[in-house]
Amino acid sequence: MLASRVVTLDVLTASVNLSLTFSSDRTPVTLASEYGSTSQWRMCRKHRQRLPAKNVYYYRCPDHRRNYVMSFAFCFDREDDVYQFAYCYPYTYTRLQHYLDSLERRNLDYLQREQLGLSVQQRRLDLLTITSTAQQNPEKQKKLVVLTTGVHPGESPASFICQGVIDFLVSQHPVAVILRDHVIFKIVPMLNPDGVYLGNYRCSLMGFDLNRHWQEPSPWIHPTLHAVKQLIVQLSQDAVGLEFYIDVHAHSTMMNGFMYGNVFEEEERVQRQAVFPRLLCQNAPDFSLSNTSFNSDVVKAGTGRRFLGGLLDDMSYCYTLEVSFYSYMAAGSTAPVPYTEDTYMNLGRNVARTFLDYYRHNNFIDDNKPQTTNHINST
């Protein structure tokens, strides 16, 4: 390949949603690395920006049966580099396993890793339990929070958020220490490992959207979903009541982080459900309360949020946490701010931080604990 050569790449896709996606802040990312060097995904062009919108086109192509085609021009400016392109920053099954292995080697007494099950192709379905081994107040039973991600394998920002949550909860940050003393966190960091490994965007190895099969998952066709559902049903029946279920996703058209919740007839329950998103909005500068909504769409009936919202008791809260594939509008800003791996993980840290505010709000955690700043940017 000759240096400084401009090449136009055509990507054939059947996704109509992408036609709403590509604008000045919503274009692909690239990886350029030298042989033998450490690679880091970055945004294209100088100053780590995404591909310029003027170089990206999305259209129905008559040469491909009028299917959608994304075309973009790129200048390969270094002949010895290896270039890769992606819809968003990848988060692979291998990366997750290396990350979990590194956590396990730390021998933290408040972290337990176990194999909840296996996928169709015999990949690990990991479950992390994060909580202190000691009961700080015998009169107060610990709360239980379940978080899942990776059900849609192409939604890699969700995995970065999940890692941010985990990094924070296992840290020595004062807020994390308090949370471990009062809360049990159960985290499934990759619900669809086969789909991630195979590079699927939304489906499993067998071609199923697992987030539409919560009602009756098959132990043979949807083994990972079946195992997670069994876990949650069991937890909901134990003495420790399951209070939160959060399923993390990425969104291809909307900006910022935001949440979906369920619709209830009881006004008091509606108001209780709205507390956590409001608190998260105070902690995370990229979280949008205006984009947050509560619905009962028929097409979402088989999702984790909808199914578990009907299964669990009235004191449980089920949310979908969404984040943009691309960017967010910060308060006072006039232009979108592109997301990076770090800012995705920061959102995860702020999600974790918000549980302390929530339990202080409900007087479950004493308010005389040390205070911290609202926004957490690092551990």
Secondary structure, 3 states (H helix, E strand, C coil): CCCCEEEEEEEEECCCHHHHCCCCCCCCEEEEEECCCCCCCECCCHHHCCCCHHHEEEEEEHHHCCEEEEEEEEEECCCCEEEEEECCCCCCHHHHHHHHHHHHHCCCCCEEEEEEEECCCCCEEEEEEECCCCCCCCCCCCEEEEEEECCCCCCHHHHHHHHHHHHHHCCCCHHHHHHHHHEEEEEECCCCHHHHHHCCCCCCCCCCCHHHCCCCCCCCCCHHHHHHHHHHHHHHHCCCCEEEEEEEEEECCCCCEEEEECCCCCHHHHHHHCHHHHHHHHHCCCECCCCCEECCCHHHCCCHHHHHHHHCCCCCEEEEEEEECCEECCCCCCCCEECCHHHHHHHHHHHHHHHHHHHHHCCCCCCCCCCCCCCCCCC
